[in-house]
Amino acid sequence: MRKNRYLIIFILSFSLLSCEVNDYVHPDSLPEITQIGKQTFGAKINGTIWTPFQRYQANPNFKPAPVVWGKYQHSTLRLTVTNQNTLESISFMINNVQDTGKYQFMKYFPKNAVEFTPFASVYQKCINGNCSQYAICQSCENEVNIIRFDPVSKIYSGTFNVTFQNKDQPSDIIALKDGRFDIKE
């Protein structure tokens, strides 16, 4: 009986430890286009479905940073998403947002901004320790359609298509198509 108790405790402990980090599952579809502040984001990157993902530990004292983050401040809407499995992140800024409608993602910060990079909207990825930064292509597609703009409930939703190019190798292009986001501050 005592051996069974130790065996059960061992199995339960092993089961709990093996669940500390969630496993990445490649998405088979983009999230629905919603307007309820569902904290969703997705796009086809060069034809492949991409959604944010975050590894986390099952620890009540550990609060991971959000994988989808957004904020509206001083007429500028900021979005940041990450995928910790693929080591990719995307940051977008949309300036002069006052209502629903068509806009463009900001390409550069204003000259007086104190930022780590001159690029206001960037796509970043790391492969084998080498990280690349992609800025919005100057002559390529760049459109975002805000379909819900609600500063009172702090919900912002939209669709987008945008093309980035590697700042060090301009022929290296990343196209985001069929993009959608639904965030709540």
Buried (B, 14 or more C-beta within 10 A) or exposed (E): EEEEEEEEEEEEEEEEEEEEEEEEEEBEEBBEBBBEBBBBBBBBBEEEBBBBBBEBEEEEEEEEEBBBBBEBEEEBBBBBBBBBBBBBBBBBBBBEBEEBEEBBBBBBBEEEEEEEEBBBBBBBBEEEEEEBBBBBBEEEBBEBBBBBBBBEEEBBBBBBBBBBBBBEEEEEBBBBBBBBBBBBE
